[in-house]
Protein backbone atom coordinates (compact mmCIF):
# COMPACT_ATOMS: atom_id res chain seq x y z
CA UNK A 1 0.00 0.00 0.00
CA UNK A 2 1.46 3.34 -1.06
CA UNK A 3 1.68 5.97 1.64
CA UNK A 4 0.44 9.26 0.20
CA UNK A 5 1.59 11.19 3.23
CA UNK A 6 -0.57 14.12 4.17
CA UNK A 7 -2.77 14.09 1.08
CA UNK A 8 -5.81 12.57 2.82
CA UNK A 9 -5.53 15.01 5.71
CA UNK A 10 -5.89 17.95 3.33
CA UNK A 11 -9.23 16.93 1.87
CA UNK A 12 -10.90 19.39 4.27
CA UNK A 13 -14.02 17.31 4.82
CA UNK A 14 -14.80 16.71 1.15
CA UNK A 15 -15.73 13.08 0.36
CA UNK A 16 -13.05 11.26 -1.59
CA UNK A 17 -13.89 10.71 -5.26
CA UNK A 18 -11.69 7.84 -6.52
CA UNK A 19 -12.69 8.33 -10.15
CA UNK A 20 -11.82 12.02 -10.12
CA UNK A 21 -8.58 11.35 -8.28
CA UNK A 22 -7.54 8.65 -10.76
CA UNK A 23 -8.31 10.92 -13.71
CA UNK A 24 -6.32 13.79 -12.23
CA UNK A 25 -3.37 11.54 -11.38
CA UNK A 26 -3.22 10.16 -14.91
CA UNK A 27 -3.24 13.63 -16.45
CA UNK A 28 -0.71 14.88 -13.89
CA UNK A 29 1.86 12.27 -14.93
CA UNK A 30 1.20 13.01 -18.61
CA UNK A 31 1.58 16.80 -18.25
CA UNK A 32 4.74 16.43 -16.18
CA UNK A 33 6.16 14.01 -18.77
CA UNK A 34 5.46 16.48 -21.55
CA UNK A 35 6.56 19.71 -19.88
CA UNK A 36 8.63 19.01 -16.78
CA UNK A 37 8.39 20.97 -13.57
CA UNK A 38 8.76 24.42 -15.15
CA UNK A 39 5.77 23.92 -17.45
CA UNK A 40 3.59 21.91 -15.07
CA UNK A 41 0.53 23.79 -13.74
CA UNK A 42 -2.56 22.88 -11.75
CA UNK A 43 -4.69 24.85 -14.22
CA UNK A 44 -3.62 22.67 -17.14
CA UNK A 45 -4.17 19.48 -15.15
CA UNK A 46 -7.69 20.66 -14.27
CA UNK A 47 -8.49 21.58 -17.87
CA UNK A 48 -7.19 18.37 -19.44
CA UNK A 49 -8.73 16.09 -16.82
CA UNK A 50 -12.12 17.79 -17.04
CA UNK A 51 -12.12 18.54 -13.31
CA UNK A 52 -13.01 21.98 -12.00
CA UNK A 53 -10.08 24.08 -10.86
CA UNK A 54 -11.78 24.69 -7.53
CA UNK A 55 -11.93 20.94 -6.85
CA UNK A 56 -8.25 20.52 -7.70
CA UNK A 57 -7.16 23.43 -5.51
CA UNK A 58 -9.30 22.21 -2.61
CA UNK A 59 -7.87 18.70 -2.68
CA UNK A 60 -4.18 19.46 -3.35
CA UNK A 61 -2.35 22.35 -1.72
CA UNK A 62 -0.08 23.20 -4.66
CA UNK A 63 1.43 21.63 -7.77
CA UNK A 64 4.22 19.91 -5.84
CA UNK A 65 1.68 18.32 -3.52
CA UNK A 66 -0.30 16.98 -6.51
CA UNK A 67 2.78 15.73 -8.37
CA UNK A 68 4.09 13.88 -5.31
CA UNK A 69 0.74 12.16 -4.80
CA UNK A 70 0.30 11.27 -8.47
CA UNK A 71 3.81 9.88 -8.96
CA UNK A 72 3.55 7.82 -5.78
CA UNK A 73 0.16 6.46 -6.81
CA UNK A 74 0.89 5.74 -10.46
CA UNK A 75 4.59 4.89 -10.56
CA UNK A 76 5.37 2.81 -7.49
CA UNK A 77 8.77 1.11 -8.00
CA UNK A 78 8.42 -2.49 -9.23
CA UNK A 79 4.82 -2.73 -8.10
CA UNK A 80 3.77 -6.37 -7.70
CA UNK A 81 7.28 -7.84 -7.69
CA UNK A 82 7.73 -10.77 -5.33
CA UNK A 83 11.11 -12.40 -5.64
CA UNK A 84 10.74 -16.09 -6.44
CA UNK A 85 14.24 -17.31 -5.63
CA UNK A 86 14.98 -17.78 -9.34
CA UNK A 87 17.61 -15.10 -9.83
CA UNK A 88 17.49 -14.93 -13.62
CA UNK A 89 13.70 -14.77 -13.75
CA UNK A 90 13.53 -12.16 -11.01
CA UNK A 91 16.04 -9.97 -12.87
CA UNK A 92 14.18 -10.52 -16.13
CA UNK A 93 10.94 -9.43 -14.44
CA UNK A 94 12.65 -6.29 -13.16
CA UNK A 95 14.25 -5.46 -16.50
CA UNK A 96 11.00 -6.05 -18.36
CA UNK A 97 9.18 -3.71 -15.96
CA UNK A 98 11.75 -0.98 -16.54
CA UNK A 99 11.59 -1.30 -20.33
CA UNK A 100 7.79 -1.34 -20.37
CA UNK A 101 7.74 1.73 -18.16
CA UNK A 102 10.21 3.58 -20.38
CA UNK A 103 8.26 2.79 -23.55
CA UNK A 104 5.28 4.64 -22.04
CA UNK A 105 4.60 8.19 -20.89
CA UNK A 106 5.47 7.00 -17.40
CA UNK A 107 9.07 6.50 -18.47
CA UNK A 108 9.35 10.04 -19.74
CA UNK A 109 7.92 11.27 -16.42
CA UNK A 110 10.63 9.34 -14.56
CA UNK A 111 13.32 10.83 -16.82
CA UNK A 112 11.91 14.29 -16.13
CA UNK A 113 12.02 13.53 -12.42
CA UNK A 114 15.74 12.68 -12.46
CA UNK A 115 16.53 15.85 -14.43
CA UNK A 116 14.36 18.16 -12.33
CA UNK A 117 15.66 16.59 -9.11
CA UNK A 118 19.09 17.93 -10.08
CA UNK A 119 17.71 21.40 -10.78
CA UNK A 120 15.30 21.54 -7.83
CA UNK A 121 16.83 19.17 -5.25
CA UNK A 122 14.78 20.40 -2.29
CA UNK A 123 11.48 20.14 -4.14
CA UNK A 124 12.09 16.61 -5.37
CA UNK A 125 14.12 15.04 -2.55
CA UNK A 126 11.12 13.18 -1.12
CA UNK A 127 10.02 11.78 -4.47
CA UNK A 128 13.57 10.91 -5.54
CA UNK A 129 14.14 8.99 -2.31
CA UNK A 130 10.79 7.21 -2.73
CA UNK A 131 11.97 5.74 -6.04
CA UNK A 132 15.59 5.23 -5.11
CA UNK A 133 15.12 3.58 -1.71
CA UNK A 134 11.91 1.78 -2.67
CA UNK A 135 13.64 0.19 -5.64
CA UNK A 136 16.84 -0.58 -3.73
CA UNK A 137 14.96 -2.42 -0.97
CA UNK A 138 13.37 -4.76 -3.50
CA UNK A 139 16.63 -5.41 -5.34
CA UNK A 140 18.40 -6.01 -2.03
CA UNK A 141 16.04 -8.91 -1.24
CA UNK A 142 16.84 -10.55 -4.57
CA UNK A 143 20.60 -10.00 -4.28
CA UNK A 144 20.83 -11.20 -0.68
CA UNK A 145 18.89 -14.38 -1.47
CA UNK A 146 21.17 -15.07 -4.45
CA UNK A 147 24.29 -14.43 -2.35
CA UNK A 148 23.08 -16.84 0.34
CA UNK A 149 22.53 -19.56 -2.27
CA UNK A 150 25.95 -18.95 -3.84
CA UNK A 151 24.59 -17.63 -7.15
CA UNK A 152 26.20 -14.22 -6.62
CA UNK A 153 29.28 -13.05 -4.70
CA UNK A 154 28.53 -12.11 -1.11
CA UNK A 155 29.62 -8.49 -1.67
CA UNK A 156 27.31 -7.86 -4.65
CA UNK A 157 25.95 -4.31 -4.55
CA UNK A 158 22.17 -3.99 -5.00
CA UNK A 159 22.72 -0.38 -6.12
CA UNK A 160 25.05 -1.58 -8.89
CA UNK A 161 22.45 -4.07 -10.14
CA UNK A 162 19.68 -1.48 -10.05
CA UNK A 163 21.79 1.22 -11.68
CA UNK A 164 22.88 -1.08 -14.49
CA UNK A 165 19.33 -2.14 -15.33
CA UNK A 166 17.97 1.41 -15.27
CA UNK A 167 20.99 2.89 -17.02
CA UNK A 168 21.07 0.45 -19.93
CA UNK A 169 17.30 0.62 -20.37
CA UNK A 170 17.37 4.43 -20.38
CA UNK A 171 20.03 4.54 -23.10
CA UNK A 172 18.46 1.86 -25.29
CA UNK A 173 14.99 3.40 -25.21
CA UNK A 174 16.38 6.91 -25.77
CA UNK A 175 18.48 5.83 -28.77
CA UNK A 176 15.82 3.59 -30.32
CA UNK A 177 12.37 4.93 -29.40
CA UNK A 178 9.30 2.97 -30.49
CA UNK A 179 8.08 3.39 -34.04
CA UNK A 180 4.46 4.46 -34.60
CA UNK A 181 2.25 1.44 -34.04
CA UNK A 182 5.17 -0.87 -33.27
CA UNK A 183 4.50 -4.03 -31.25
CA UNK A 184 7.28 -3.74 -28.69
CA UNK A 185 6.94 -7.18 -27.11
CA UNK A 186 9.63 -8.91 -29.19
CA UNK A 187 12.09 -6.03 -28.90
CA UNK A 188 11.51 -5.83 -25.16
CA UNK A 189 12.25 -9.52 -24.64
CA UNK A 190 15.39 -9.25 -26.78
CA UNK A 191 16.64 -6.31 -24.72
CA UNK A 192 15.70 -8.01 -21.44
CA UNK A 193 17.57 -11.21 -22.23
CA UNK A 194 20.70 -9.36 -23.38
CA UNK A 195 20.68 -7.06 -20.34
CA UNK A 196 20.18 -9.82 -17.76
CA UNK A 197 22.90 -11.96 -19.39
CA UNK A 198 25.27 -8.98 -19.22
CA UNK A 199 24.44 -8.23 -15.58
CA UNK A 200 24.86 -11.82 -14.42
CA UNK A 201 28.07 -12.34 -16.38
CA UNK A 202 29.55 -9.14 -15.00
CA UNK A 203 28.61 -9.86 -11.39
CA UNK A 204 29.86 -13.44 -11.45
CA UNK A 205 33.15 -12.77 -13.22
CA UNK A 206 34.36 -9.73 -11.31
CA UNK A 207 37.04 -10.14 -8.61
CA UNK A 208 35.65 -10.39 -5.09
C-alpha positions as CSV (number, residue, x, y, z in Angstrom):
1,X,0.0,0.0,0.0
2,X,1.5,3.3,-1.1
3,X,1.7,6.0,1.6
4,X,0.4,9.3,0.2
5,X,1.6,11.2,3.2
6,X,-0.6,14.1,4.2
7,X,-2.8,14.1,1.1
8,X,-5.8,12.6,2.8
9,X,-5.5,15.0,5.7
10,X,-5.9,18.0,3.3
11,X,-9.2,16.9,1.9
12,X,-10.9,19.4,4.3
13,X,-14.0,17.3,4.8
14,X,-14.8,16.7,1.2
15,X,-15.7,13.1,0.4
16,X,-13.0,11.3,-1.6
17,X,-13.9,10.7,-5.3
18,X,-11.7,7.8,-6.5
19,X,-12.7,8.3,-10.2
20,X,-11.8,12.0,-10.1
21,X,-8.6,11.3,-8.3
22,X,-7.5,8.7,-10.8
23,X,-8.3,10.9,-13.7
24,X,-6.3,13.8,-12.2
25,X,-3.4,11.5,-11.4
26,X,-3.2,10.2,-14.9
27,X,-3.2,13.6,-16.5
28,X,-0.7,14.9,-13.9
29,X,1.9,12.3,-14.9
30,X,1.2,13.0,-18.6
31,X,1.6,16.8,-18.3
32,X,4.7,16.4,-16.2
33,X,6.2,14.0,-18.8
34,X,5.5,16.5,-21.6
35,X,6.6,19.7,-19.9
36,X,8.6,19.0,-16.8
37,X,8.4,21.0,-13.6
38,X,8.8,24.4,-15.1
39,X,5.8,23.9,-17.5
40,X,3.6,21.9,-15.1
41,X,0.5,23.8,-13.7
42,X,-2.6,22.9,-11.8
43,X,-4.7,24.9,-14.2
44,X,-3.6,22.7,-17.1
45,X,-4.2,19.5,-15.1
46,X,-7.7,20.7,-14.3
47,X,-8.5,21.6,-17.9
48,X,-7.2,18.4,-19.4
49,X,-8.7,16.1,-16.8
50,X,-12.1,17.8,-17.0
51,X,-12.1,18.5,-13.3
52,X,-13.0,22.0,-12.0
53,X,-10.1,24.1,-10.9
54,X,-11.8,24.7,-7.5
55,X,-11.9,20.9,-6.9
56,X,-8.2,20.5,-7.7
57,X,-7.2,23.4,-5.5
58,X,-9.3,22.2,-2.6
59,X,-7.9,18.7,-2.7
60,X,-4.2,19.5,-3.3
61,X,-2.3,22.3,-1.7
62,X,-0.1,23.2,-4.7
63,X,1.4,21.6,-7.8
64,X,4.2,19.9,-5.8
65,X,1.7,18.3,-3.5
66,X,-0.3,17.0,-6.5
67,X,2.8,15.7,-8.4
68,X,4.1,13.9,-5.3
69,X,0.7,12.2,-4.8
70,X,0.3,11.3,-8.5
71,X,3.8,9.9,-9.0
72,X,3.6,7.8,-5.8
73,X,0.2,6.5,-6.8
74,X,0.9,5.7,-10.5
75,X,4.6,4.9,-10.6
76,X,5.4,2.8,-7.5
77,X,8.8,1.1,-8.0
78,X,8.4,-2.5,-9.2
79,X,4.8,-2.7,-8.1
80,X,3.8,-6.4,-7.7
81,X,7.3,-7.8,-7.7
82,X,7.7,-10.8,-5.3
83,X,11.1,-12.4,-5.6
84,X,10.7,-16.1,-6.4
85,X,14.2,-17.3,-5.6
86,X,15.0,-17.8,-9.3
87,X,17.6,-15.1,-9.8
88,X,17.5,-14.9,-13.6
89,X,13.7,-14.8,-13.8
90,X,13.5,-12.2,-11.0
91,X,16.0,-10.0,-12.9
92,X,14.2,-10.5,-16.1
93,X,10.9,-9.4,-14.4
94,X,12.7,-6.3,-13.2
95,X,14.3,-5.5,-16.5
96,X,11.0,-6.1,-18.4
97,X,9.2,-3.7,-16.0
98,X,11.7,-1.0,-16.5
99,X,11.6,-1.3,-20.3
100,X,7.8,-1.3,-20.4
101,X,7.7,1.7,-18.2
102,X,10.2,3.6,-20.4
103,X,8.3,2.8,-23.5
104,X,5.3,4.6,-22.0
105,X,4.6,8.2,-20.9
106,X,5.5,7.0,-17.4
107,X,9.1,6.5,-18.5
108,X,9.3,10.0,-19.7
109,X,7.9,11.3,-16.4
110,X,10.6,9.3,-14.6
111,X,13.3,10.8,-16.8
112,X,11.9,14.3,-16.1
113,X,12.0,13.5,-12.4
114,X,15.7,12.7,-12.5
115,X,16.5,15.9,-14.4
116,X,14.4,18.2,-12.3
117,X,15.7,16.6,-9.1
118,X,19.1,17.9,-10.1
119,X,17.7,21.4,-10.8
120,X,15.3,21.5,-7.8
121,X,16.8,19.2,-5.2
122,X,14.8,20.4,-2.3
123,X,11.5,20.1,-4.1
124,X,12.1,16.6,-5.4
125,X,14.1,15.0,-2.5
126,X,11.1,13.2,-1.1
127,X,10.0,11.8,-4.5
128,X,13.6,10.9,-5.5
129,X,14.1,9.0,-2.3
130,X,10.8,7.2,-2.7
131,X,12.0,5.7,-6.0
132,X,15.6,5.2,-5.1
133,X,15.1,3.6,-1.7
134,X,11.9,1.8,-2.7
135,X,13.6,0.2,-5.6
136,X,16.8,-0.6,-3.7
137,X,15.0,-2.4,-1.0
138,X,13.4,-4.8,-3.5
139,X,16.6,-5.4,-5.3
140,X,18.4,-6.0,-2.0
141,X,16.0,-8.9,-1.2
142,X,16.8,-10.6,-4.6
143,X,20.6,-10.0,-4.3
144,X,20.8,-11.2,-0.7
145,X,18.9,-14.4,-1.5
146,X,21.2,-15.1,-4.5
147,X,24.3,-14.4,-2.4
148,X,23.1,-16.8,0.3
149,X,22.5,-19.6,-2.3
150,X,25.9,-19.0,-3.8
151,X,24.6,-17.6,-7.1
152,X,26.2,-14.2,-6.6
153,X,29.3,-13.0,-4.7
154,X,28.5,-12.1,-1.1
155,X,29.6,-8.5,-1.7
156,X,27.3,-7.9,-4.6
157,X,26.0,-4.3,-4.6
158,X,22.2,-4.0,-5.0
159,X,22.7,-0.4,-6.1
160,X,25.1,-1.6,-8.9
161,X,22.4,-4.1,-10.1
162,X,19.7,-1.5,-10.1
163,X,21.8,1.2,-11.7
164,X,22.9,-1.1,-14.5
165,X,19.3,-2.1,-15.3
166,X,18.0,1.4,-15.3
167,X,21.0,2.9,-17.0
168,X,21.1,0.5,-19.9
169,X,17.3,0.6,-20.4
170,X,17.4,4.4,-20.4
171,X,20.0,4.5,-23.1
172,X,18.5,1.9,-25.3
173,X,15.0,3.4,-25.2
174,X,16.4,6.9,-25.8
175,X,18.5,5.8,-28.8
176,X,15.8,3.6,-30.3
177,X,12.4,4.9,-29.4
178,X,9.3,3.0,-30.5
179,X,8.1,3.4,-34.0
180,X,4.5,4.5,-34.6
181,X,2.2,1.4,-34.0
182,X,5.2,-0.9,-33.3
183,X,4.5,-4.0,-31.2
184,X,7.3,-3.7,-28.7
185,X,6.9,-7.2,-27.1
186,X,9.6,-8.9,-29.2
187,X,12.1,-6.0,-28.9
188,X,11.5,-5.8,-25.2
189,X,12.3,-9.5,-24.6
190,X,15.4,-9.3,-26.8
191,X,16.6,-6.3,-24.7
192,X,15.7,-8.0,-21.4
193,X,17.6,-11.2,-22.2
194,X,20.7,-9.4,-23.4
195,X,20.7,-7.1,-20.3
196,X,20.2,-9.8,-17.8
197,X,22.9,-12.0,-19.4
198,X,25.3,-9.0,-19.2
199,X,24.4,-8.2,-15.6
200,X,24.9,-11.8,-14.4
201,X,28.1,-12.3,-16.4
202,X,29.5,-9.1,-15.0
203,X,28.6,-9.9,-11.4
204,X,29.9,-13.4,-11.5
205,X,33.1,-12.8,-13.2
206,X,34.4,-9.7,-11.3
207,X,37.0,-10.1,-8.6
208,X,35.6,-10.4,-5.1
